[in-house]
């Protein structure tokens, strides 16, 4: 794990959870940081992560980037259902 300036963060200051990339910083490390937003990069055997952001202190006036997929699923599900209905109707029509 490296910070945005390329400094390697000693393993005693964080733990890594299984599954998704879950990094938990120790309170001792957090106490060394001034208020603000910091970025980190985690290195794995198959590559490096996108920046991981950590905000310390108040978030007032700080723009925090959204993560994850914000795409609405309902319209896609309805489109798939409509396509399935259309395919079913066309197959029934062909068999008659």
Secondary structure, DSSP 8 states (H G I E B T S, - for coil): -EETTS-B--GGGEEEETTTTEEEE-HHHHTT--SEEEEEE-EETTEE-S-EEEEES--TT------S----SHHHHHHHHHHHHHHHHHHHHHH-
